[in-house]
């Protein structure tokens, strides 16, 4: 290309398609949850700002034709300027077994983490737990993120990879356990190991406890069994929606016998029951 041709050069334009996945985000941030936001920020540290901007446009225009999670990574197709869609591959370095063991040991020490994960929520303090194992849940170094695109762009990550990356952020909003799977462990594996650790800890506590600490003789409680205890007026109760809506339904997944989306069918029912329960218990108030 001569220096005269350079000024007439225009970037290639993507072929429009109606078959792609359009981002839910029309403007502004792509992610809602803190963990999806961290995923996006990890990308933005590694990719040129110009390609990021074009990647956002591709994601919102629906140029990403499909995203498939596979063992060890993500496969995707993006419609660019070429007639044939470009093939994308994204991989994150899996954590070693000893790193997972350290992380799970730290997680199991706090029951609240296990409860939140069971509910399909990602505890914000979980990054501190990963730090104890000297690893990060999200990619922090370029070497941890391996990407490839069949497009002719010499830059890696390119705008096509960036488009897929942004849409993955929206998928993380719905499925926080995807980042665990990309790091080498499924939700089922993590929860099974956490339950086993919690069970072992409970057994050890029972064995170490004195008998009188475990049981109170019935004869000592019969005399005042029906008496009121301390007032609960000062007991503060706070109710707030979970970071991930309808966590139980999402954790159980779509039943095989149902053709319609279970979230669309049961979601309004769960919402109505929640509102009625709050109304019954607190007169419509969600906290003091």
C-alpha positions as a Markdown table, in Angstrom:
| # | Residue | x | y | z |
|---|---|---|---|---|
| 1 | Unk | 0.0 | 0.0 | 0.0 |
| 2 | Unk | 1.5 | 3.4 | -1.0 |
| 3 | Unk | 1.4 | 6.4 | 1.2 |
| 4 | Unk | -1.4 | 7.8 | -1.0 |
| 5 | Unk | -3.5 | 4.7 | -0.7 |
| 6 | Unk | -3.1 | 4.9 | 3.0 |
| 7 | Unk | -5.3 | 7.9 | 3.4 |
| 8 | Unk | -8.1 | 6.3 | 1.3 |
| 9 | Unk | -8.0 | 3.1 | 3.3 |
| 10 | Unk | -11.1 | 2.2 | 5.3 |
| 11 | Unk | -11.3 | -0.6 | 7.9 |
| 12 | Unk | -13.2 | -3.7 | 6.7 |
| 13 | Unk | -16.9 | -3.7 | 7.6 |
| 14 | Unk | -18.5 | -6.8 | 9.2 |
| 15 | Unk | -21.2 | -8.5 | 7.2 |
| 16 | Unk | -24.5 | -7.9 | 9.0 |
| 17 | Unk | -26.4 | -10.9 | 10.3 |
| 18 | Unk | -29.6 | -11.7 | 12.1 |
| 19 | Unk | -28.5 | -15.0 | 13.4 |
| 20 | Unk | -26.1 | -13.8 | 16.1 |
| 21 | Unk | -26.3 | -13.4 | 19.9 |
| 22 | Unk | -27.1 | -9.7 | 20.7 |
| 23 | Unk | -25.8 | -8.4 | 24.0 |
| 24 | Unk | -28.3 | -7.5 | 26.6 |
| 25 | Unk | -26.3 | -4.3 | 27.3 |
| 26 | Unk | -27.2 | -1.6 | 24.8 |
| 27 | Unk | -24.8 | 1.0 | 26.3 |
| 28 | Unk | -22.6 | 1.4 | 29.3 |
| 29 | Unk | -21.3 | -1.6 | 31.4 |
| 30 | Unk | -21.6 | -5.1 | 30.0 |
| 31 | Unk | -21.8 | -6.9 | 33.4 |
| 32 | Unk | -24.0 | -6.5 | 36.5 |
| 33 | Unk | -22.4 | -8.7 | 39.1 |
| 34 | Unk | -19.0 | -8.0 | 40.7 |
| 35 | Unk | -17.5 | -11.3 | 39.4 |
| 36 | Unk | -18.6 | -10.6 | 35.8 |
| 37 | Unk | -17.2 | -7.1 | 36.1 |
| 38 | Unk | -13.9 | -8.5 | 37.2 |
| 39 | Unk | -13.8 | -10.7 | 34.1 |
| 40 | Unk | -14.3 | -7.7 | 31.9 |
| 41 | Unk | -11.6 | -5.7 | 33.6 |
| 42 | Unk | -9.2 | -8.6 | 33.2 |
| 43 | Unk | -9.7 | -8.3 | 29.4 |
| 44 | Unk | -9.5 | -4.6 | 29.4 |
| 45 | Unk | -6.0 | -4.8 | 30.9 |
| 46 | Unk | -4.8 | -7.0 | 28.0 |
| 47 | Unk | -6.4 | -5.6 | 24.9 |
| 48 | Unk | -5.9 | -2.4 | 22.9 |
| 49 | Unk | -8.7 | 0.1 | 23.6 |
| 50 | Unk | -9.5 | 0.5 | 19.9 |
| 51 | Unk | -10.1 | -3.2 | 19.5 |
| 52 | Unk | -12.1 | -3.2 | 22.7 |
| 53 | Unk | -14.4 | -0.6 | 21.3 |
| 54 | Unk | -14.9 | -2.5 | 18.1 |
| 55 | Unk | -15.4 | -5.7 | 20.1 |
| 56 | Unk | -18.2 | -4.0 | 22.1 |
| 57 | Unk | -19.9 | -2.9 | 18.9 |
| 58 | Unk | -19.7 | -6.5 | 17.5 |
| 59 | Unk | -21.2 | -7.9 | 20.6 |
| 60 | Unk | -24.1 | -5.4 | 20.6 |
| 61 | Unk | -24.7 | -5.8 | 16.9 |
| 62 | Unk | -25.1 | -9.6 | 17.2 |
| 63 | Unk | -22.0 | -10.5 | 15.2 |
| 64 | Unk | -21.2 | -13.4 | 17.6 |
| 65 | Unk | -23.0 | -16.4 | 16.0 |
| 66 | Unk | -22.5 | -18.9 | 18.8 |
| 67 | Unk | -20.6 | -19.6 | 22.1 |
| 68 | Unk | -19.9 | -23.2 | 23.2 |
| 69 | Unk | -18.3 | -24.2 | 26.5 |
| 70 | Unk | -16.0 | -27.1 | 26.1 |
| 71 | Unk | -13.5 | -29.0 | 28.4 |
| 72 | Unk | -10.8 | -26.4 | 29.1 |
| 73 | Unk | -12.2 | -23.5 | 27.2 |
| 74 | Unk | -14.6 | -21.7 | 25.0 |
| 75 | Unk | -15.3 | -22.1 | 21.2 |
| 76 | Unk | -17.1 | -19.4 | 19.3 |
| 77 | Unk | -17.9 | -18.1 | 15.9 |
| 78 | Unk | -18.0 | -14.5 | 14.9 |
| 79 | Unk | -19.3 | -13.0 | 11.6 |
| 80 | Unk | -16.7 | -10.5 | 10.4 |
| 81 | Unk | -16.0 | -9.1 | 7.0 |
| 82 | Unk | -15.3 | -12.5 | 5.5 |
| 83 | Unk | -18.1 | -14.6 | 4.1 |
| 84 | Unk | -17.1 | -17.5 | 6.4 |
| 85 | Unk | -17.4 | -16.7 | 10.1 |
| 86 | Unk | -14.2 | -16.6 | 12.1 |
| 87 | Unk | -13.5 | -19.3 | 14.6 |
| 88 | Unk | -12.5 | -18.3 | 18.1 |
| 89 | Unk | -10.9 | -20.2 | 20.9 |
| 90 | Unk | -10.4 | -18.9 | 24.5 |
| 91 | Unk | -8.7 | -20.9 | 27.2 |
| 92 | Unk | -7.7 | -20.1 | 30.8 |
| 93 | Unk | -4.9 | -21.9 | 32.6 |
| 94 | Unk | -6.5 | -24.5 | 34.9 |
| 95 | Unk | -5.4 | -24.5 | 38.5 |
| 96 | Unk | -3.3 | -27.3 | 39.8 |
| 97 | Unk | -4.8 | -29.9 | 42.2 |
| 98 | Unk | -2.7 | -28.6 | 45.1 |
| 99 | Unk | -3.9 | -25.0 | 44.4 |
| 100 | Unk | -7.5 | -26.2 | 44.5 |
| 101 | Unk | -6.9 | -28.1 | 47.7 |
| 102 | Unk | -5.5 | -25.0 | 49.5 |
| 103 | Unk | -8.4 | -22.9 | 48.2 |
| 104 | Unk | -11.1 | -25.4 | 49.2 |
| 105 | Unk | -9.5 | -25.8 | 52.7 |
| 106 | Unk | -9.7 | -22.0 | 53.2 |
| 107 | Unk | -13.3 | -21.9 | 51.8 |
| 108 | Unk | -14.6 | -24.7 | 54.1 |
| 109 | Unk | -13.4 | -22.8 | 57.2 |
| 110 | Unk | -16.3 | -20.3 | 56.8 |
| 111 | Unk | -19.8 | -21.8 | 56.5 |
| 112 | Unk | -21.2 | -18.7 | 54.9 |
| 113 | Unk | -19.1 | -19.3 | 51.8 |
| 114 | Unk | -20.6 | -22.8 | 51.4 |
| 115 | Unk | -24.1 | -21.5 | 51.9 |
| 116 | Unk | -23.7 | -18.7 | 49.3 |
| 117 | Unk | -22.2 | -21.1 | 46.7 |
| 118 | Unk | -25.0 | -23.5 | 47.3 |
| 119 | Unk | -27.4 | -20.7 | 46.5 |
| 120 | Unk | -25.6 | -19.9 | 43.3 |
| 121 | Unk | -24.0 | -16.8 | 44.6 |
| 122 | Unk | -20.3 | -15.8 | 44.3 |
| 123 | Unk | -19.0 | -14.5 | 47.7 |
| 124 | Unk | -17.1 | -11.3 | 47.1 |
| 125 | Unk | -14.5 | -12.3 | 49.6 |
| 126 | Unk | -13.7 | -15.4 | 47.6 |
| 127 | Unk | -10.8 | -13.6 | 45.9 |
| 128 | Unk | -9.1 | -13.4 | 49.3 |
| 129 | Unk | -9.5 | -17.1 | 49.6 |
| 130 | Unk | -7.8 | -17.7 | 46.3 |
| 131 | Unk | -5.1 | -15.3 | 47.3 |
| 132 | Unk | -4.2 | -17.6 | 50.2 |
| 133 | Unk | -3.4 | -20.3 | 47.6 |
| 134 | Unk | -1.3 | -17.6 | 45.8 |
| 135 | Unk | -3.6 | -17.8 | 42.7 |
| 136 | Unk | -6.3 | -15.6 | 41.2 |
| 137 | Unk | -9.8 | -16.7 | 40.2 |
| 138 | Unk | -9.6 | -14.4 | 37.2 |
| 139 | Unk | -6.8 | -14.2 | 34.8 |
| 140 | Unk | -4.3 | -11.5 | 35.8 |
| 141 | Unk | -1.4 | -12.3 | 33.6 |
| 142 | Unk | -1.3 | -12.5 | 29.8 |
| 143 | Unk | 0.1 | -16.0 | 30.1 |
| 144 | Unk | -3.0 | -17.3 | 31.9 |
| 145 | Unk | -5.2 | -16.4 | 28.9 |
| 146 | Unk | -4.7 | -18.1 | 25.6 |
| 147 | Unk | -6.8 | -16.9 | 22.7 |
| 148 | Unk | -6.9 | -17.6 | 19.0 |
| 149 | Unk | -8.9 | -16.3 | 16.0 |
| 150 | Unk | -8.9 | -17.4 | 12.4 |
| 151 | Unk | -9.1 | -13.8 | 11.2 |
| 152 | Unk | -6.1 | -12.2 | 9.4 |
| 153 | Unk | -5.6 | -9.6 | 12.2 |
| 154 | Unk | -2.1 | -10.0 | 13.6 |
| 155 | Unk | -3.2 | -8.6 | 17.0 |
| 156 | Unk | -4.2 | -11.1 | 19.6 |
| 157 | Unk | -6.7 | -10.7 | 21.2 |
| 158 | Unk | -8.5 | -9.1 | 18.2 |
| 159 | Unk | -11.9 | -7.4 | 18.1 |
| 160 | Unk | -13.6 | -10.7 | 17.4 |
| 161 | Unk | -12.2 | -12.3 | 20.5 |
| 162 | Unk | -13.1 | -9.1 | 22.5 |
| 163 | Unk | -16.7 | -9.5 | 21.3 |
| 164 | Unk | -16.9 | -13.0 | 22.6 |
| 165 | Unk | -15.2 | -12.0 | 25.8 |
| 166 | Unk | -17.8 | -9.3 | 26.5 |
| 167 | Unk | -20.7 | -11.7 | 25.9 |
| 168 | Unk | -19.1 | -14.2 | 28.3 |
| 169 | Unk | -19.3 | -11.4 | 30.9 |
| 170 | Unk | -23.1 | -11.5 | 30.5 |
| 171 | Unk | -23.1 | -15.3 | 30.8 |
| 172 | Unk | -21.1 | -15.1 | 34.0 |
| 173 | Unk | -23.9 | -12.9 | 35.4 |
| 174 | Unk | -26.2 | -15.8 | 35.0 |
| 175 | Unk | -23.8 | -18.6 | 35.8 |
| 176 | Unk | -21.0 | -17.7 | 38.2 |
| 177 | Unk | -19.7 | -21.3 | 38.3 |
| 178 | Unk | -18.5 | -21.0 | 34.7 |
| 179 | Unk | -15.3 | -19.3 | 35.8 |
| 180 | Unk | -14.7 | -22.3 | 38.2 |
| 181 | Unk | -15.2 | -24.7 | 35.3 |
| 182 | Unk | -12.8 | -22.7 | 33.1 |
| 183 | Unk | -10.3 | -23.0 | 36.0 |
| 184 | Unk | -10.7 | -26.8 | 36.1 |
| 185 | Unk | -13.5 | -27.7 | 38.6 |
| 186 | Unk | -17.2 | -28.1 | 38.2 |
| 187 | Unk | -19.8 | -26.8 | 40.6 |
| 188 | Unk | -20.6 | -30.4 | 41.6 |
| 189 | Unk | -17.0 | -31.2 | 42.4 |
| 190 | Unk | -16.5 | -28.0 | 44.4 |
| 191 | Unk | -19.7 | -28.5 | 46.5 |
| 192 | Unk | -19.0 | -32.2 | 47.1 |
| 193 | Unk | -15.5 | -31.4 | 48.4 |
| 194 | Unk | -16.8 | -28.5 | 50.6 |
| 195 | Unk | -19.5 | -30.7 | 52.1 |
| 196 | Unk | -16.9 | -33.4 | 52.9 |
| 197 | Unk | -14.7 | -30.9 | 54.6 |
| 198 | Unk | -17.5 | -29.4 | 56.6 |
| 199 | Unk | -18.6 | -32.9 | 57.6 |
| 200 | Unk | -15.1 | -33.8 | 58.8 |
| 201 | Unk | -14.9 | -30.5 | 60.8 |
| 202 | Unk | -18.3 | -31.1 | 62.5 |
| 203 | Unk | -17.2 | -34.7 | 63.4 |
| 204 | Unk | -14.0 | -33.4 | 64.9 |
| 205 | Unk | -15.8 | -30.7 | 66.9 |
| 206 | Unk | -18.2 | -33.3 | 68.3 |
| 207 | Unk | -15.4 | -35.6 | 69.3 |
| 208 | Unk | -13.6 | -32.8 | 71.1 |
| 209 | Unk | -16.6 | -31.5 | 72.9 |
| 210 | Unk | -17.4 | -32.5 | 76.5 |
| 211 | Unk | -20.7 | -34.5 | 76.9 |
| 212 | Unk | -22.3 | -31.8 | 79.0 |
| 213 | Unk | -21.7 | -29.3 | 76.2 |
| 214 | Unk | -23.6 | -31.5 | 73.7 |
| 215 | Unk | -26.7 | -32.4 | 75.8 |
| 216 | Unk | -28.8 | -30.6 | 78.4 |
| 217 | Unk | -30.7 | -33.0 | 80.6 |
| 218 | Unk | -34.5 | -32.7 | 80.0 |
| 219 | Unk | -35.2 | -32.5 | 83.8 |
| 220 | Unk | -33.4 | -29.1 | 83.9 |
| 221 | Unk | -35.6 | -27.6 | 81.2 |
| 222 | Unk | -39.1 | -29.0 | 82.0 |
| 223 | Unk | -39.9 | -26.5 | 84.7 |
| 224 | Unk | -39.6 | -23.5 | 82.4 |
| 225 | Unk | -40.2 | -25.2 | 79.1 |
| 226 | Unk | -43.2 | -23.0 | 78.2 |
| 227 | Unk | -41.8 | -19.8 | 79.5 |
| 228 | Unk | -40.9 | -16.9 | 77.2 |
| 229 | Unk | -37.2 | -16.4 | 76.6 |
| 230 | Unk | -35.4 | -13.2 | 76.0 |
| 231 | Unk | -37.2 | -10.6 | 73.8 |
| 232 | Unk | -36.3 | -10.5 | 70.1 |
| 233 | Unk | -37.3 | -6.9 | 69.7 |
| 234 | Unk | -33.7 | -5.8 | 69.4 |
| 235 | Unk | -32.9 | -8.6 | 66.9 |
| 236 | Unk | -32.2 | -6.9 | 63.6 |
| 237 | Unk | -33.4 | -8.7 | 60.4 |
| 238 | Unk | -32.3 | -7.6 | 57.0 |
| 239 | Unk | -33.8 | -8.9 | 53.7 |
| 240 | Unk | -32.2 | -8.2 | 50.4 |
| 241 | Unk | -32.4 | -9.9 | 47.0 |
| 242 | Unk | -29.6 | -12.3 | 46.1 |
| 243 | Unk | -27.0 | -11.0 | 43.6 |
| 244 | Unk | -28.2 | -13.7 | 41.2 |
| 245 | Unk | -32.0 | -13.8 | 40.7 |
| 246 | Unk | -33.8 | -17.1 | 41.3 |
| 247 | Unk | -30.6 | -18.9 | 42.4 |
| 248 | Unk | -32.3 | -22.2 | 43.4 |
| 249 | Unk | -34.0 | -22.6 | 40.0 |
| 250 | Unk | -30.8 | -21.7 | 38.2 |
| 251 | Unk | -28.8 | -24.1 | 40.3 |
| 252 | Unk | -31.2 | -27.0 | 39.7 |
| 253 | Unk | -31.3 | -26.2 | 35.9 |
| 254 | Unk | -33.8 | -26.9 | 33.2 |
| 255 | Unk | -35.8 | -30.2 | 33.8 |
| 256 | Unk | -35.6 | -32.6 | 30.9 |
| 257 | Unk | -39.4 | -33.2 | 30.9 |
| 258 | Unk | -40.2 | -29.5 | 30.4 |
| 259 | Unk | -40.0 | -27.8 | 26.9 |
| 260 | Unk | -40.7 | -24.3 | 28.1 |
| 261 | Unk | -38.1 | -22.2 | 30.1 |
| 262 | Unk | -38.6 | -23.1 | 33.8 |
| 263 | Unk | -37.5 | -19.6 | 34.8 |
| 264 | Unk | -40.3 | -18.1 | 32.8 |
| 265 | Unk | -42.8 | -20.5 | 34.3 |
| 266 | Unk | -41.8 | -20.6 | 37.9 |
| 267 | Unk | -40.0 | -17.2 | 38.2 |
| 268 | Unk | -43.2 | -15.2 | 38.6 |
| 269 | Unk | -44.5 | -17.8 | 41.2 |
| 270 | Unk | -41.3 | -17.5 | 43.3 |
| 271 | Unk | -41.5 | -13.7 | 43.1 |
| 272 | Unk | -45.2 | -13.7 | 44.3 |
| 273 | Unk | -44.4 | -16.1 | 47.1 |
| 274 | Unk | -41.5 | -14.0 | 48.2 |
| 275 | Unk | -43.6 | -10.8 | 48.3 |
| 276 | Unk | -46.4 | -12.5 | 50.2 |
| 277 | Unk | -43.9 | -13.9 | 52.8 |
| 278 | Unk | -42.3 | -10.5 | 53.4 |
| 279 | Unk | -45.8 | -8.9 | 53.7 |
| 280 | Unk | -46.9 | -11.6 | 56.2 |
| 281 | Unk | -43.7 | -11.4 | 58.3 |
| 282 | Unk | -42.9 | -7.7 | 58.2 |
| 283 | Unk | -46.0 | -5.9 | 56.8 |
| 284 | Unk | -44.3 | -5.2 | 53.5 |
| 285 | Unk | -41.0 | -3.9 | 55.0 |
| 286 | Unk | -37.8 | -5.5 | 53.9 |
| 287 | Unk | -35.7 | -4.5 | 56.8 |
| 288 | Unk | -35.4 | -2.1 | 59.7 |
